[in-house]
Amino acid sequence: MYLSSSALPWLNWARALIALAFLGLPSKSVAEDQLRLSPEQATSLGIRVVHPVASPTDKTLPYPAQIVIPTPQLWVVSAPVAGMVTNLSVARGDRVVAGQPLATMESPNFVSQQREYLHAVAQEVLVAQQLNRNTQLFQGNAVAQRVLEASQAEARQASIAVAERRQVLRLSGLSDEAISKLSSEAAISGTLTVATPRPATVIDIAVSPGQRVEQSAPLIKVAQLSPLWVEIAVPASNIKAIRQGAKVEVDGYETPGQVMLISETTDPATQTVLVRAEVPNSGDLRPGQTAGARISFTSKRESAWELPYSALIRRGEQASVFVSTQDGFRLMSVTLLEEDQDHVVVSGALTDKDEVAVSGISALRGILLKLGAG
């Protein structure tokens, strides 16, 4: 009689139950995940065991990854005023220090800002002189108190106007030293230098000499390139093996990084989960490059073990193996780390002294199901 391959598991289960009936297996197990089974019974059911083999690595297979710039380390230098870019002092890829000029602009608006600042300074001086005269007159009972109070209010307003105009010049890129020089010399300039606020590397240049730009238009993109992020695409089925803080090694790069983020969402197109690691950069890593990344998946309390693929039992997202005990077998939960057609790598409370069932699994599962543990 011919039996299809789909009917074989049921046939094996039936044979197992018949064999157990003759062998006199107890009707209940010691616990829901344990089976009492004598060596003779195990042999009759065709159960074979092997010892777990310590995995040669405590890291995953290489996952595809991309090197990116951390967003807090990336910023754009914008035009502080509307005007024309007359000169660029840097090129893409250049390293710059804090305060280094990036570009030069000519701007009528910048001229107006300086003029308005000088006007506000002059008004403050006049109002201060008027307040000083009214104070003396009030002390001599020559003016009423309301006149003095009005002068005091005007002086406060004048000081606020100067502070406002000074801040506008700072936002345009003038230093306090340059503003003081403007106050003393009243030398208005139509040329403005745009500088970088911190040490960085030029990533992109959005303008060219002779181009007119509006205020806040992007000019140059700069970034700090250490540390960098390694964004790794991990299959959703393997994500449970990844832990926050796990060590990450990028293929071809000696300095390891550390997992800082495990995304809570899955990419619907690739069924992968984003894992982000931070890696110090000595100059060998470059944003935009792709690489393979290996993630440590075991803690100090656990080890990785390699077993034949046939030893693994799946129940939904749960993975487990049958481990031999003094009285029979126990179903032990494990964490699946990686797999191929012939082997699996798992972590859990296993040792190299344990014996794990690799055949007769259908019979053991059938017994558990019959006893209500499945």
Residue, then its C-alpha position, 0 to 999 in steps of 0.5 A: m500500500y502506498l502512503s503519501s509523505s504527509a501521512l508518515p508523521w501520523l503513522n509514526w505517532a500511531r506506531a509510537l502509541i501502540a508501542l507505548a501501550f505494550l510497554g506500559l507507559p504511565s498514563k500521566s507524566v511527572a510534569e507537563d513538560q516531562l516524560r517518564l521513559s525507560p531506556e528500553q522504551a526509548t529504544s523501542l520508539g527509535i529515539r536517538v540522542v546527541h550531546p550539544v556542541a559548543s558553537p564555534t562563535d558567539k556571534t550571528l552570521p553577518y547581517p547586511a548593514q549600512i554605515v550612517i551619520p548619527t542625526p545629532q552629529l549632522w547639521v546644515v550651515s544656512a545663509p544668515v541673510a539674503g544675498m549673493v555667495t561670492n566665494l567658497s572656502v572649502a570643498r566636499g570632504d574637507r575637515v574644518v575646525a570651529g570658526q573656520p570660514l566656509a563661504t563669503m557673501e555680499s548682502p544689502n540686508f547685512v548692511s541694513q542690520q549694521r546701520e540699524y544697530l549703529h542707529a540703536v546705539a546712538q539713540e541709547v546714548l542720547v536717551a542716556q544723556q537725557l535721563n542724566r539731565n532729568t535726574q539732575l533736574f529732578q534732584g533740584n526740583a526743576v522737573a516733575q517725577r513723571v518726567l524722570e520716570a518717562s526718561q527712565a522708560e525711554a532708556r530701558q527701551a533704548s537698551i532693549a533695542v540695542a540688545e536686539r540689534r546686537q543679537v541680530l548681528r550675532l545671528s548673522g555671524l559677527s563675533d562680539e569683538a567684531i560688533s565692538k569694533l563696529s560700534s567704535e569705528a562705525a565701519i559698515s561692511g557689505t561682506l559677510t563670512v559664514a563660519t562653521p560652529r564646531p569641528a566637522t567634515v564637509i559632507d555636501i555643498a548646496v551652492s556655488p559662487g555667484q548664486r543668490v540665496e534667501q535668508s536661511a537657505p542651506l549652504i553647506k552640510v557638515a557632520q562629525l564622523s565619530p562615532l557612527w551608526v551601523e544600521i543592521a537589518v535582522p530577520a524578524s524571526n531572529i530578533k529575539a536573540i538580539r539584546q540591547g548593549a550587545k557587542v557588534e563587529v563590522d566585517g573588516y573593521e577592528t573596533p567593536g560597537q554596541v547595540m543601542l536600539i532594537s526597533e519595535t516595528t518590522d519592515p513589511a517589505t523585507q520582514t526585517v527589524l532595524v538594529r542600530a549600533e554605535v561604533p567609534n570611527s578611527g577613519d576606516l568607516r565611511p558613511g554610506q558604505t555597506a558591510g556585514a555586521r555580526i552581533s553577539f547573541t549570548s550573555k555571560r550566563e548563557s552559551a551557544w550550542e549547535l545541534p542537528y536541525s531535527a532536534l528543534i521543536r517549534r510551537g508558534e514562536q516558541a523553540s524547544v528541545f527534548v533533553s534526556t533525564q534520569d527518568g526519561f525526557r524533559l521539554m526545555s525551552v531554548t532561544l533560536l539564534e540561527e539555522d540552516q538546512d542541517h543545523v541550528v544554534v540555540s542558547g539556553a540552560l544546556t551543557d555539553k553533558d546533556e543528551v538531546a533527542v534528535s530522532g523519535i521526536s514525533a513519538l515524544r511529541g505525540i506522548l505529550l499531546k496525549l497527556g495534555a502537555g501539547 
